[in-house]
Amino acid sequence: MGNSGALFFVLLTGLAGIMALVYVPLRIFLTATERSRRFRLLRRIRKLRDELGQPLER
């Protein structure tokens, strides 16, 4: 009976390790892409604000 408890623990620990190996890089990738998307949007807003501040050319 004690042997099955150790096997269960090893199985559970292995599963947690595999989940961490998948989750951590995925979370880093998603955070990086969201930040770059937000940065591009802020750049566009700044550019539009600068264009609106300039007088109209005819």
SEVOFI-88750 format. One record per residue (C-alpha): residue number from 1; x, y, z. Coordinates in Angstrom, 3 decimals, always signed. Example, Ala and Ser with C-alpha at 12.3 -4.5 7.8 and 13.67 -1.06 7.14 Angstrom:
{site 1; {+12.300; -4.500; +7.800}},
{site 2; {+13.670; -1.060; +7.140}},
END
This chain:
{site 1; {+0.000; +0.000; +0.000}},
{site 2; {+2.866; +2.387; +0.797}},
{site 3; {+4.401; +1.734; -2.604}},
{site 4; {+1.283; +2.933; -4.439}},
{site 5; {+1.364; +6.182; -2.432}},
{site 6; {+4.923; +6.849; -3.568}},
{site 7; {+4.006; +6.006; -7.156}},
{site 8; {+1.048; +8.394; -6.994}},
{site 9; {+3.315; +11.143; -5.631}},
{site 10; {+5.887; +10.632; -8.391}},
{site 11; {+3.158; +10.611; -11.038}},
{site 12; {+1.570; +13.776; -9.654}},
{site 13; {+4.941; +15.524; -9.400}},
{site 14; {+5.810; +14.550; -12.971}},
{site 15; {+2.473; +15.840; -14.236}},
{site 16; {+2.983; +19.135; -12.398}},
{site 17; {+6.458; +19.442; -13.927}},
{site 18; {+5.159; +18.849; -17.442}},
{site 19; {+2.368; +21.398; -16.906}},
{site 20; {+4.915; +23.956; -15.687}},
{site 21; {+7.143; +23.323; -18.713}},
{site 22; {+4.201; +24.066; -21.001}},
{site 23; {+2.572; +26.886; -19.012}},
{site 24; {+5.583; +29.064; -18.173}},
{site 25; {+6.899; +29.587; -21.747}},
{site 26; {+3.346; +30.046; -23.021}},
{site 27; {+2.635; +32.681; -20.360}},
{site 28; {+5.891; +34.506; -21.167}},
{site 29; {+5.092; +34.470; -24.898}},
{site 30; {+1.549; +35.759; -24.408}},
{site 31; {+2.714; +38.519; -22.059}},
{site 32; {+5.439; +39.634; -24.486}},
{site 33; {+3.092; +39.746; -27.479}},
{site 34; {+0.485; +41.675; -25.503}},
{site 35; {+3.076; +44.230; -24.409}},
{site 36; {+4.354; +44.715; -27.952}},
{site 37; {+0.776; +45.103; -29.203}},
{site 38; {+0.077; +47.695; -26.509}},
{site 39; {+3.340; +49.495; -27.334}},
{site 40; {+2.427; +49.673; -31.047}},
{site 41; {-1.026; +51.031; -30.177}},
{site 42; {+0.463; +53.707; -27.914}},
{site 43; {+2.896; +54.665; -30.694}},
{site 44; {-0.002; +55.053; -33.148}},
{site 45; {-1.927; +57.196; -30.654}},
{site 46; {+1.125; +59.419; -30.108}},
{site 47; {+1.630; +59.785; -33.855}},
{site 48; {-2.028; +60.701; -34.409}},
{site 49; {-1.919; +63.185; -31.531}},
{site 50; {+1.170; +64.830; -33.059}},
{site 51; {-0.505; +64.984; -36.473}},
{site 52; {-3.623; +66.560; -34.984}},
{site 53; {-1.516; +69.173; -33.184}},
{site 54; {+0.074; +70.403; -36.425}},
{site 55; {-1.705; +73.022; -38.548}},
{site 56; {-3.452; +71.856; -41.717}},
{site 57; {-1.455; +72.104; -44.950}},
{site 58; {-3.124; +73.242; -48.175}},
END
